Amino acid sequence: MFNKINYITLVVKDMQKSISFYKEVLGLTVKMNMPQWAEFEMEGTSLALTPETAETKIDPGYGFSATFEDPNGYKITLTQSKW
């Protein structure tokens, strides 16, 4: 069971468009920006973006994760780290 969500991960089709939206439109601060991963700092939780691939995997040694699909078909992963 989750008692704290450290990361909210959103799989996106276009990293640059998504980064621009969350940075410029929503005003979030970029914490990390790499080709396969971008993070935005939010009070105690990070929003992470990763590009869509045939199969997106999460390191099973990281912590607890749950991936679900919202009503629009977007896959979202919630993660509670071990730390």
PyMOL Python script that loads the backbone (N, CA, C, O; Angstrom):
from pymol import cmd

cmd.read_pdbstr("""\
ATOM      1  N   MET A   1       0.837  -1.174   0.000  1.00  0.00           N
ATOM      2  CA  MET A   1       0.000   0.000   0.000  1.00  0.00           C
ATOM      3  C   MET A   1       0.890   1.247   0.000  1.00  0.00           C
ATOM      4  O   MET A   1       1.939   1.274   0.642  1.00  0.00           O
ATOM      5  N   PHE A   2       0.460   2.258  -0.718  1.00  0.00           N
ATOM      6  CA  PHE A   2       1.193   3.521  -0.766  1.00  0.00           C
ATOM      7  C   PHE A   2       0.835   4.382   0.436  1.00  0.00           C
ATOM      8  O   PHE A   2      -0.335   4.493   0.803  1.00  0.00           O
ATOM      9  N   ASN A   3       1.858   4.998   1.053  1.00  0.00           N
ATOM     10  CA  ASN A   3       1.586   6.000   2.079  1.00  0.00           C
ATOM     11  C   ASN A   3       2.190   7.340   1.701  1.00  0.00           C
ATOM     12  O   ASN A   3       1.934   8.349   2.358  1.00  0.00           O
ATOM     13  N   LYS A   4       2.992   7.353   0.643  1.00  0.00           N
ATOM     14  CA  LYS A   4       3.539   8.593   0.103  1.00  0.00           C
ATOM     15  C   LYS A   4       3.895   8.353  -1.353  1.00  0.00           C
ATOM     16  O   LYS A   4       4.505   7.334  -1.675  1.00  0.00           O
ATOM     17  N   ILE A   5       3.529   9.263  -2.234  1.00  0.00           N
ATOM     18  CA  ILE A   5       3.877   9.158  -3.643  1.00  0.00           C
ATOM     19  C   ILE A   5       5.058  10.071  -3.912  1.00  0.00           C
ATOM     20  O   ILE A   5       4.953  11.290  -3.777  1.00  0.00           O
ATOM     21  N   ASN A   6       6.203   9.471  -4.301  1.00  0.00           N
ATOM     22  CA  ASN A   6       7.400  10.243  -4.598  1.00  0.00           C
ATOM     23  C   ASN A   6       7.403  10.749  -6.035  1.00  0.00           C
ATOM     24  O   ASN A   6       7.813  11.878  -6.305  1.00  0.00           O
ATOM     25  N   TYR A   7       6.946   9.906  -6.951  1.00  0.00           N
ATOM     26  CA  TYR A   7       6.953  10.239  -8.377  1.00  0.00           C
ATOM     27  C   TYR A   7       5.605   9.948  -8.995  1.00  0.00           C
ATOM     28  O   TYR A   7       4.952   8.958  -8.663  1.00  0.00           O
ATOM     29  N   ILE A   8       5.200  10.814  -9.891  1.00  0.00           N
ATOM     30  CA  ILE A   8       4.106  10.549 -10.804  1.00  0.00           C
ATOM     31  C   ILE A   8       4.752  10.544 -12.179  1.00  0.00           C
ATOM     32  O   ILE A   8       5.300  11.559 -12.609  1.00  0.00           O
ATOM     33  N   THR A   9       4.693   9.418 -12.869  1.00  0.00           N
ATOM     34  CA  THR A   9       5.350   9.270 -14.158  1.00  0.00           C
ATOM     35  C   THR A   9       4.308   9.242 -15.263  1.00  0.00           C
ATOM     36  O   THR A   9       3.340   8.483 -15.204  1.00  0.00           O
ATOM     37  N   LEU A  10       4.518  10.070 -16.263  1.00  0.00           N
ATOM     38  CA  LEU A  10       3.612  10.148 -17.393  1.00  0.00           C
ATOM     39  C   LEU A  10       4.377   9.781 -18.651  1.00  0.00           C
ATOM     40  O   LEU A  10       5.406  10.384 -18.955  1.00  0.00           O
ATOM     41  N   VAL A  11       3.878   8.791 -19.385  1.00  0.00           N
ATOM     42  CA  VAL A  11       4.486   8.377 -20.649  1.00  0.00           C
ATOM     43  C   VAL A  11       3.911   9.291 -21.737  1.00  0.00           C
ATOM     44  O   VAL A  11       2.695   9.390 -21.897  1.00  0.00           O
ATOM     45  N   VAL A  12       4.806   9.960 -22.483  1.00  0.00           N
ATOM     46  CA  VAL A  12       4.358  10.957 -23.461  1.00  0.00           C
ATOM     47  C   VAL A  12       4.845  10.622 -24.868  1.00  0.00           C
ATOM     48  O   VAL A  12       5.852   9.935 -25.038  1.00  0.00           O
ATOM     49  N   LYS A  13       4.130  11.107 -25.866  1.00  0.00           N
ATOM     50  CA  LYS A  13       4.506  10.878 -27.263  1.00  0.00           C
ATOM     51  C   LYS A  13       5.604  11.834 -27.719  1.00  0.00           C
ATOM     52  O   LYS A  13       6.452  11.448 -28.523  1.00  0.00           O
ATOM     53  N   ASP A  14       5.610  13.073 -27.223  1.00  0.00           N
ATOM     54  CA  ASP A  14       6.570  14.086 -27.644  1.00  0.00           C
ATOM     55  C   ASP A  14       7.173  14.752 -26.407  1.00  0.00           C
ATOM     56  O   ASP A  14       6.541  15.596 -25.772  1.00  0.00           O
ATOM     57  N   MET A  15       8.404  14.361 -26.075  1.00  0.00           N
ATOM     58  CA  MET A  15       9.054  14.873 -24.858  1.00  0.00           C
ATOM     59  C   MET A  15       9.165  16.396 -24.870  1.00  0.00           C
ATOM     60  O   MET A  15       8.814  17.042 -23.883  1.00  0.00           O
ATOM     61  N   GLN A  16       9.642  16.977 -25.956  1.00  0.00           N
ATOM     62  CA  GLN A  16       9.876  18.423 -25.983  1.00  0.00           C
ATOM     63  C   GLN A  16       8.578  19.216 -25.835  1.00  0.00           C
ATOM     64  O   GLN A  16       8.541  20.211 -25.112  1.00  0.00           O
ATOM     65  N   LYS A  17       7.528  18.789 -26.506  1.00  0.00           N
ATOM     66  CA  LYS A  17       6.235  19.473 -26.361  1.00  0.00           C
ATOM     67  C   LYS A  17       5.740  19.372 -24.922  1.00  0.00           C
ATOM     68  O   LYS A  17       5.233  20.343 -24.360  1.00  0.00           O
ATOM     69  N   SER A  18       5.892  18.190 -24.335  1.00  0.00           N
ATOM     70  CA  SER A  18       5.416  17.985 -22.965  1.00  0.00           C
ATOM     71  C   SER A  18       6.239  18.782 -21.964  1.00  0.00           C
ATOM     72  O   SER A  18       5.686  19.387 -21.046  1.00  0.00           O
ATOM     73  N   ILE A  19       7.556  18.785 -22.135  1.00  0.00           N
ATOM     74  CA  ILE A  19       8.428  19.568 -21.243  1.00  0.00           C
ATOM     75  C   ILE A  19       8.050  21.043 -21.325  1.00  0.00           C
ATOM     76  O   ILE A  19       7.914  21.713 -20.302  1.00  0.00           O
ATOM     77  N   SER A  20       7.882  21.538 -22.532  1.00  0.00           N
ATOM     78  CA  SER A  20       7.505  22.947 -22.721  1.00  0.00           C
ATOM     79  C   SER A  20       6.174  23.259 -22.047  1.00  0.00           C
ATOM     80  O   SER A  20       6.040  24.299 -21.401  1.00  0.00           O
ATOM     81  N   PHE A  21       5.190  22.374 -22.188  1.00  0.00           N
ATOM     82  CA  PHE A  21       3.886  22.594 -21.574  1.00  0.00           C
ATOM     83  C   PHE A  21       3.993  22.701 -20.054  1.00  0.00           C
ATOM     84  O   PHE A  21       3.508  23.665 -19.462  1.00  0.00           O
ATOM     85  N   TYR A  22       4.622  21.719 -19.428  1.00  0.00           N
ATOM     86  CA  TYR A  22       4.689  21.714 -17.963  1.00  0.00           C
ATOM     87  C   TYR A  22       5.557  22.850 -17.424  1.00  0.00           C
ATOM     88  O   TYR A  22       5.300  23.365 -16.336  1.00  0.00           O
ATOM     89  N   LYS A  23       6.578  23.239 -18.178  1.00  0.00           N
ATOM     90  CA  LYS A  23       7.467  24.333 -17.754  1.00  0.00           C
ATOM     91  C   LYS A  23       6.837  25.696 -18.023  1.00  0.00           C
ATOM     92  O   LYS A  23       6.738  26.527 -17.120  1.00  0.00           O
ATOM     93  N   GLU A  24       6.413  25.923 -19.260  1.00  0.00           N
ATOM     94  CA  GLU A  24       5.969  27.261 -19.657  1.00  0.00           C
ATOM     95  C   GLU A  24       4.506  27.553 -19.334  1.00  0.00           C
ATOM     96  O   GLU A  24       4.170  28.670 -18.942  1.00  0.00           O
ATOM     97  N   VAL A  25       3.646  26.570 -19.492  1.00  0.00           N
ATOM     98  CA  VAL A  25       2.215  26.798 -19.247  1.00  0.00           C
ATOM     99  C   VAL A  25       1.878  26.641 -17.766  1.00  0.00           C
ATOM    100  O   VAL A  25       1.200  27.488 -17.185  1.00  0.00           O
ATOM    101  N   LEU A  26       2.356  25.549 -17.157  1.00  0.00           N
ATOM    102  CA  LEU A  26       2.038  25.309 -15.746  1.00  0.00           C
ATOM    103  C   LEU A  26       3.040  25.928 -14.783  1.00  0.00           C
ATOM    104  O   LEU A  26       2.771  26.019 -13.585  1.00  0.00           O
ATOM    105  N   GLY A  27       4.202  26.357 -15.293  1.00  0.00           N
ATOM    106  CA  GLY A  27       5.185  27.035 -14.458  1.00  0.00           C
ATOM    107  C   GLY A  27       5.978  26.132 -13.531  1.00  0.00           C
ATOM    108  O   GLY A  27       6.525  26.608 -12.536  1.00  0.00           O
ATOM    109  N   LEU A  28       6.056  24.832 -13.833  1.00  0.00           N
ATOM    110  CA  LEU A  28       6.826  23.925 -12.983  1.00  0.00           C
ATOM    111  C   LEU A  28       8.319  24.089 -13.236  1.00  0.00           C
ATOM    112  O   LEU A  28       8.731  24.426 -14.346  1.00  0.00           O
ATOM    113  N   THR A  29       9.121  23.852 -12.219  1.00  0.00           N
ATOM    114  CA  THR A  29      10.574  23.966 -12.314  1.00  0.00           C
ATOM    115  C   THR A  29      11.175  22.641 -12.761  1.00  0.00           C
ATOM    116  O   THR A  29      10.900  21.594 -12.174  1.00  0.00           O
ATOM    117  N   VAL A  30      12.003  22.695 -13.810  1.00  0.00           N
ATOM    118  CA  VAL A  30      12.661  21.494 -14.316  1.00  0.00           C
ATOM    119  C   VAL A  30      13.772  21.111 -13.348  1.00  0.00           C
ATOM    120  O   VAL A  30      14.662  21.910 -13.058  1.00  0.00           O
ATOM    121  N   LYS A  31      13.708  19.881 -12.854  1.00  0.00           N
ATOM    122  CA  LYS A  31      14.719  19.352 -11.933  1.00  0.00           C
ATOM    123  C   LYS A  31      15.771  18.571 -12.705  1.00  0.00           C
ATOM    124  O   LYS A  31      16.952  18.610 -12.359  1.00  0.00           O
ATOM    125  N   MET A  32      15.347  17.853 -13.762  1.00  0.00           N
ATOM    126  CA  MET A  32      16.242  17.035 -14.571  1.00  0.00           C
ATOM    127  C   MET A  32      15.667  16.964 -15.980  1.00  0.00           C
ATOM    128  O   MET A  32      14.454  16.857 -16.163  1.00  0.00           O
ATOM    129  N   ASN A  33      16.562  17.026 -16.985  1.00  0.00           N
ATOM    130  CA  ASN A  33      16.107  16.951 -18.372  1.00  0.00           C
ATOM    131  C   ASN A  33      17.105  16.148 -19.187  1.00  0.00           C
ATOM    132  O   ASN A  33      18.186  16.636 -19.518  1.00  0.00           O
ATOM    133  N   MET A  34      16.738  14.907 -19.510  1.00  0.00           N
ATOM    134  CA  MET A  34      17.551  14.024 -20.334  1.00  0.00           C
ATOM    135  C   MET A  34      16.655  13.503 -21.460  1.00  0.00           C
ATOM    136  O   MET A  34      15.434  13.622 -21.358  1.00  0.00           O
ATOM    137  N   PRO A  35      17.212  12.936 -22.523  1.00  0.00           N
ATOM    138  CA  PRO A  35      16.381  12.477 -23.635  1.00  0.00           C
ATOM    139  C   PRO A  35      15.294  11.476 -23.237  1.00  0.00           C
ATOM    140  O   PRO A  35      14.202  11.508 -23.804  1.00  0.00           O
ATOM    141  N   GLN A  36      15.567  10.598 -22.285  1.00  0.00           N
ATOM    142  CA  GLN A  36      14.604   9.563 -21.914  1.00  0.00           C
ATOM    143  C   GLN A  36      13.892   9.822 -20.592  1.00  0.00           C
ATOM    144  O   GLN A  36      13.104   8.990 -20.144  1.00  0.00           O
ATOM    145  N   TRP A  37      14.159  10.973 -19.959  1.00  0.00           N
ATOM    146  CA  TRP A  37      13.583  11.228 -18.629  1.00  0.00           C
ATOM    147  C   TRP A  37      13.653  12.713 -18.320  1.00  0.00           C
ATOM    148  O   TRP A  37      14.697  13.341 -18.494  1.00  0.00           O
ATOM    149  N   ALA A  38      12.558  13.265 -17.867  1.00  0.00           N
ATOM    150  CA  ALA A  38      12.533  14.659 -17.396  1.00  0.00           C
ATOM    151  C   ALA A  38      11.743  14.680 -16.095  1.00  0.00           C
ATOM    152  O   ALA A  38      10.759  13.958 -15.935  1.00  0.00           O
ATOM    153  N   GLU A  39      12.193  15.522 -15.167  1.00  0.00           N
ATOM    154  CA  GLU A  39      11.510  15.627 -13.875  1.00  0.00           C
ATOM    155  C   GLU A  39      11.223  17.083 -13.558  1.00  0.00           C
ATOM    156  O   GLU A  39      12.007  17.976 -13.879  1.00  0.00           O
ATOM    157  N   PHE A  40      10.086  17.302 -12.924  1.00  0.00           N
ATOM    158  CA  PHE A  40       9.693  18.615 -12.444  1.00  0.00           C
ATOM    159  C   PHE A  40       9.500  18.518 -10.944  1.00  0.00           C
ATOM    160  O   PHE A  40       8.883  17.572 -10.454  1.00  0.00           O
ATOM    161  N   GLU A  41      10.020  19.486 -10.216  1.00  0.00           N
ATOM    162  CA  GLU A  41       9.918  19.487  -8.761  1.00  0.00           C
ATOM    163  C   GLU A  41       8.576  20.071  -8.339  1.00  0.00           C
ATOM    164  O   GLU A  41       8.164  21.133  -8.805  1.00  0.00           O
ATOM    165  N   MET A  42       7.914  19.356  -7.453  1.00  0.00           N
ATOM    166  CA  MET A  42       6.675  19.821  -6.849  1.00  0.00           C
ATOM    167  C   MET A  42       6.781  19.460  -5.373  1.00  0.00           C
ATOM    168  O   MET A  42       7.457  18.486  -5.040  1.00  0.00           O
ATOM    169  N   GLU A  43       6.161  20.181  -4.505  1.00  0.00           N
ATOM    170  CA  GLU A  43       6.212  19.965  -3.059  1.00  0.00           C
ATOM    171  C   GLU A  43       6.232  18.495  -2.659  1.00  0.00           C
ATOM    172  O   GLU A  43       5.174  17.882  -2.511  1.00  0.00           O
ATOM    173  N   GLY A  44       7.408  17.926  -2.484  1.00  0.00           N
ATOM    174  CA  GLY A  44       7.537  16.565  -1.983  1.00  0.00           C
ATOM    175  C   GLY A  44       7.293  15.456  -2.991  1.00  0.00           C
ATOM    176  O   GLY A  44       7.545  14.288  -2.695  1.00  0.00           O
ATOM    177  N   THR A  45       6.812  15.797  -4.164  1.00  0.00           N
ATOM    178  CA  THR A  45       6.538  14.818  -5.210  1.00  0.00           C
ATOM    179  C   THR A  45       7.120  15.341  -6.509  1.00  0.00           C
ATOM    180  O   THR A  45       7.083  16.544  -6.768  1.00  0.00           O
ATOM    181  N   SER A  46       7.654  14.454  -7.324  1.00  0.00           N
ATOM    182  CA  SER A  46       8.175  14.856  -8.632  1.00  0.00           C
ATOM    183  C   SER A  46       7.276  14.323  -9.731  1.00  0.00           C
ATOM    184  O   SER A  46       6.815  13.183  -9.684  1.00  0.00           O
ATOM    185  N   LEU A  47       7.037  15.171 -10.721  1.00  0.00           N
ATOM    186  CA  LEU A  47       6.364  14.733 -11.932  1.00  0.00           C
ATOM    187  C   LEU A  47       7.464  14.338 -12.897  1.00  0.00           C
ATOM    188  O   LEU A  47       8.360  15.136 -13.172  1.00  0.00           O
ATOM    189  N   ALA A  48       7.410  13.118 -13.415  1.00  0.00           N
ATOM    190  CA  ALA A  48       8.426  12.632 -14.346  1.00  0.00           C
ATOM    191  C   ALA A  48       7.775  12.318 -15.686  1.00  0.00           C
ATOM    192  O   ALA A  48       6.665  11.788 -15.742  1.00  0.00           O
ATOM    193  N   LEU A  49       8.475  12.648 -16.755  1.00  0.00           N
ATOM    194  CA  LEU A  49       8.030  12.341 -18.111  1.00  0.00           C
ATOM    195  C   LEU A  49       9.016  11.377 -18.736  1.00  0.00           C
ATOM    196  O   LEU A  49      10.226  11.510 -18.550  1.00  0.00           O
ATOM    197  N   THR A  50       8.512  10.419 -19.467  1.00  0.00           N
ATOM    198  CA  THR A  50       9.356   9.484 -20.199  1.00  0.00           C
ATOM    199  C   THR A  50       8.693   9.226 -21.548  1.00  0.00           C
ATOM    200  O   THR A  50       7.465   9.198 -21.635  1.00  0.00           O
ATOM    201  N   PRO A  51       9.488   9.036 -22.606  1.00  0.00           N
ATOM    202  CA  PRO A  51       8.876   8.851 -23.918  1.00  0.00           C
ATOM    203  C   PRO A  51       8.220   7.485 -24.077  1.00  0.00           C
ATOM    204  O   PRO A  51       8.635   6.494 -23.477  1.00  0.00           O
ATOM    205  N   GLU A  52       7.198   7.470 -24.893  1.00  0.00           N
ATOM    206  CA  GLU A  52       6.489   6.236 -25.203  1.00  0.00           C
ATOM    207  C   GLU A  52       7.401   5.280 -25.965  1.00  0.00           C
ATOM    208  O   GLU A  52       8.078   5.682 -26.911  1.00  0.00           O
ATOM    209  N   THR A  53       7.418   4.015 -25.550  1.00  0.00           N
ATOM    210  CA  THR A  53       8.184   2.970 -26.232  1.00  0.00           C
ATOM    211  C   THR A  53       7.276   1.749 -26.359  1.00  0.00           C
ATOM    212  O   THR A  53       6.164   1.730 -25.831  1.00  0.00           O
ATOM    213  N   ALA A  54       7.760   0.741 -27.058  1.00  0.00           N
ATOM    214  CA  ALA A  54       6.974  -0.481 -27.200  1.00  0.00           C
ATOM    215  C   ALA A  54       6.680  -1.092 -25.835  1.00  0.00           C
ATOM    216  O   ALA A  54       5.608  -1.656 -25.618  1.00  0.00           O
ATOM    217  N   GLU A  55       7.636  -0.976 -24.918  1.00  0.00           N
ATOM    218  CA  GLU A  55       7.455  -1.514 -23.574  1.00  0.00           C
ATOM    219  C   GLU A  55       8.237  -0.659 -22.598  1.00  0.00           C
ATOM    220  O   GLU A  55       9.464  -0.599 -22.668  1.00  0.00           O
ATOM    221  N   THR A  56       7.540   0.000 -21.692  1.00  0.00           N
ATOM    222  CA  THR A  56       8.195   0.823 -20.686  1.00  0.00           C
ATOM    223  C   THR A  56       8.333   0.003 -19.423  1.00  0.00           C
ATOM    224  O   THR A  56       7.341  -0.510 -18.905  1.00  0.00           O
ATOM    225  N   LYS A  57       9.548  -0.128 -18.920  1.00  0.00           N
ATOM    226  CA  LYS A  57       9.795  -0.934 -17.733  1.00  0.00           C
ATOM    227  C   LYS A  57      10.286  -0.048 -16.598  1.00  0.00           C
ATOM    228  O   LYS A  57      10.951   0.962 -16.827  1.00  0.00           O
ATOM    229  N   ILE A  58       9.957  -0.431 -15.393  1.00  0.00           N
ATOM    230  CA  ILE A  58      10.426   0.254 -14.199  1.00  0.00           C
ATOM    231  C   ILE A  58      11.332  -0.709 -13.456  1.00  0.00           C
ATOM    232  O   ILE A  58      11.023  -1.895 -13.341  1.00  0.00           O
ATOM    233  N   ASP A  59      12.448  -0.205 -12.951  1.00  0.00           N
ATOM    234  CA  ASP A  59      13.388  -1.030 -12.200  1.00  0.00           C
ATOM    235  C   ASP A  59      12.673  -1.625 -10.990  1.00  0.00           C
ATOM    236  O   ASP A  59      12.264  -0.883 -10.097  1.00  0.00           O
ATOM    237  N   PRO A  60      12.514  -2.958 -10.940  1.00  0.00           N
ATOM    238  CA  PRO A  60      11.777  -3.566  -9.835  1.00  0.00           C
ATOM    239  C   PRO A  60      12.463  -3.403  -8.482  1.00  0.00           C
ATOM    240  O   PRO A  60      11.820  -3.610  -7.453  1.00  0.00           O
ATOM    241  N   GLY A  61      13.767  -3.034  -8.446  1.00  0.00           N
ATOM    242  CA  GLY A  61      14.440  -2.854  -7.164  1.00  0.00           C
ATOM    243  C   GLY A  61      14.262  -1.482  -6.579  1.00  0.00           C
ATOM    244  O   GLY A  61      14.783  -1.220  -5.495  1.00  0.00           O
ATOM    245  N   TYR A  62      13.535  -0.568  -7.254  1.00  0.00           N
ATOM    246  CA  TYR A  62      13.444   0.841  -6.835  1.00  0.00           C
ATOM    247  C   TYR A  62      12.503   1.051  -5.661  1.00  0.00           C
ATOM    248  O   TYR A  62      12.818   1.802  -4.738  1.00  0.00           O
ATOM    249  N   GLY A  63      11.370   0.404  -5.688  1.00  0.00           N
ATOM    250  CA  GLY A  63      10.375   0.620  -4.643  1.00  0.00           C
ATOM    251  C   GLY A  63       9.047   0.044  -5.086  1.00  0.00           C
ATOM    252  O   GLY A  63       9.007  -0.926  -5.843  1.00  0.00           O
ATOM    253  N   PHE A  64       7.962   0.634  -4.619  1.00  0.00           N
ATOM    254  CA  PHE A  64       6.626   0.191  -5.001  1.00  0.00           C
ATOM    255  C   PHE A  64       6.117   1.054  -6.140  1.00  0.00           C
ATOM    256  O   PHE A  64       6.215   2.280  -6.078  1.00  0.00           O
ATOM    257  N   SER A  65       5.577   0.438  -7.173  1.00  0.00           N
ATOM    258  CA  SER A  65       5.035   1.163  -8.305  1.00  0.00           C
ATOM    259  C   SER A  65       3.690   0.585  -8.701  1.00  0.00           C
ATOM    260  O   SER A  65       3.427  -0.608  -8.547  1.00  0.00           O
ATOM    261  N   ALA A  66       2.855   1.461  -9.210  1.00  0.00           N
ATOM    262  CA  ALA A  66       1.577   1.040  -9.775  1.00  0.00           C
ATOM    263  C   ALA A  66       1.365   1.817 -11.056  1.00  0.00           C
ATOM    264  O   ALA A  66       1.419   3.047 -11.055  1.00  0.00           O
ATOM    265  N   THR A  67       1.125   1.111 -12.146  1.00  0.00           N
ATOM    266  CA  THR A  67       0.852   1.761 -13.420  1.00  0.00           C
ATOM    267  C   THR A  67      -0.598   1.499 -13.776  1.00  0.00           C
ATOM    268  O   THR A  67      -1.077   0.368 -13.709  1.00  0.00           O
ATOM    269  N   PHE A  68      -1.286   2.565 -14.155  1.00  0.00           N
ATOM    270  CA  PHE A  68      -2.677   2.413 -14.543  1.00  0.00           C
ATOM    271  C   PHE A  68      -2.958   3.293 -15.745  1.00  0.00           C
ATOM    272  O   PHE A  68      -2.169   4.172 -16.090  1.00  0.00           O
ATOM    273  N   GLU A  69      -4.091   3.043 -16.374  1.00  0.00           N
ATOM    274  CA  GLU A  69      -4.497   3.803 -17.541  1.00  0.00           C
ATOM    275  C   GLU A  69      -5.728   4.623 -17.162  1.00  0.00           C
ATOM    276  O   GLU A  69      -6.697   4.090 -16.622  1.00  0.00           O
ATOM    277  N   ASP A  70      -5.679   5.929 -17.451  1.00  0.00           N
ATOM    278  CA  ASP A  70      -6.827   6.762 -17.115  1.00  0.00           C
ATOM    279  C   ASP A  70      -7.909   6.623 -18.189  1.00  0.00           C
ATOM    280  O   ASP A  70      -7.691   5.927 -19.181  1.00  0.00           O
ATOM    281  N   PRO A  71      -9.061   7.261 -18.022  1.00  0.00           N
ATOM    282  CA  PRO A  71     -10.160   7.093 -18.977  1.00  0.00           C
ATOM    283  C   PRO A  71      -9.825   7.536 -20.408  1.00  0.00           C
ATOM    284  O   PRO A  71     -10.501   7.127 -21.351  1.00  0.00           O
ATOM    285  N   ASN A  72      -8.798   8.358 -20.575  1.00  0.00           N
ATOM    286  CA  ASN A  72      -8.387   8.814 -21.901  1.00  0.00           C
ATOM    287  C   ASN A  72      -7.314   7.934 -22.521  1.00  0.00           C
ATOM    288  O   ASN A  72      -6.866   8.193 -23.638  1.00  0.00           O
ATOM    289  N   GLY A  73      -6.899   6.894 -21.802  1.00  0.00           N
ATOM    290  CA  GLY A  73      -5.888   5.994 -22.338  1.00  0.00           C
ATOM    291  C   GLY A  73      -4.462   6.360 -21.962  1.00  0.00           C
ATOM    292  O   GLY A  73      -3.525   5.716 -22.433  1.00  0.00           O
ATOM    293  N   TYR A  74      -4.268   7.388 -21.116  1.00  0.00           N
ATOM    294  CA  TYR A  74      -2.922   7.770 -20.692  1.00  0.00           C
ATOM    295  C   TYR A  74      -2.454   6.829 -19.591  1.00  0.00           C
ATOM    296  O   TYR A  74      -3.186   6.558 -18.639  1.00  0.00           O
ATOM    297  N   LYS A  75      -1.232   6.336 -19.731  1.00  0.00           N
ATOM    298  CA  LYS A  75      -0.664   5.469 -18.706  1.00  0.00           C
ATOM    299  C   LYS A  75       0.084   6.339 -17.702  1.00  0.00           C
ATOM    300  O   LYS A  75       0.917   7.161 -18.083  1.00  0.00           O
ATOM    301  N   ILE A  76      -0.216   6.153 -16.422  1.00  0.00           N
ATOM    302  CA  ILE A  76       0.402   6.922 -15.340  1.00  0.00           C
ATOM    303  C   ILE A  76       0.975   5.926 -14.346  1.00  0.00           C
ATOM    304  O   ILE A  76       0.321   4.946 -13.987  1.00  0.00           O
ATOM    305  N   THR A  77       2.211   6.185 -13.902  1.00  0.00           N
ATOM    306  CA  THR A  77       2.844   5.331 -12.908  1.00  0.00           C
ATOM    307  C   THR A  77       3.062   6.136 -11.631  1.00  0.00           C
ATOM    308  O   THR A  77       3.653   7.215 -11.666  1.00  0.00           O
ATOM    309  N   LEU A  78       2.586   5.612 -10.511  1.00  0.00           N
ATOM    310  CA  LEU A  78       2.817   6.211  -9.194  1.00  0.00           C
ATOM    311  C   LEU A  78       3.891   5.373  -8.521  1.00  0.00           C
ATOM    312  O   LEU A  78       3.838   4.143  -8.555  1.00  0.00           O
ATOM    313  N   THR A  79       4.871   6.039  -7.908  1.00  0.00           N
ATOM    314  CA  THR A  79       5.996   5.323  -7.304  1.00  0.00           C
ATOM    315  C   THR A  79       6.260   5.814  -5.894  1.00  0.00           C
ATOM    316  O   THR A  79       6.268   7.018  -5.636  1.00  0.00           O
ATOM    317  N   GLN A  80       6.476   4.880  -4.985  1.00  0.00           N
ATOM    318  CA  GLN A  80       6.953   5.173  -3.642  1.00  0.00           C
ATOM    319  C   GLN A  80       8.341   4.558  -3.534  1.00  0.00           C
ATOM    320  O   GLN A  80       8.492   3.338  -3.598  1.00  0.00           O
ATOM    321  N   SER A  81       9.356   5.408  -3.370  1.00  0.00           N
ATOM    322  CA  SER A  81      10.726   4.901  -3.311  1.00  0.00           C
ATOM    323  C   SER A  81      10.985   4.198  -1.976  1.00  0.00           C
ATOM    324  O   SER A  81      10.220   4.340  -1.021  1.00  0.00           O
ATOM    325  N   LYS A  82      12.089   3.433  -1.934  1.00  0.00           N
ATOM    326  CA  LYS A  82      12.486   2.743  -0.706  1.00  0.00           C
ATOM    327  C   LYS A  82      13.048   3.722   0.328  1.00  0.00           C
ATOM    328  O   LYS A  82      13.150   3.392   1.510  1.00  0.00           O
ATOM    329  N   TRP A  83      13.410   4.918  -0.117  1.00  0.00           N
ATOM    330  CA  TRP A  83      14.090   5.845   0.787  1.00  0.00           C
ATOM    331  C   TRP A  83      13.145   6.742   1.495  1.00  0.00           C
ATOM    332  O   TRP A  83      13.567   7.579   2.292  1.00  0.00           O
TER     333      TRP A  83
END
""", "prot")
cmd.dss("prot")
cmd.show_as("cartoon", "prot")
cmd.util.cbc("prot")
cmd.orient("prot")
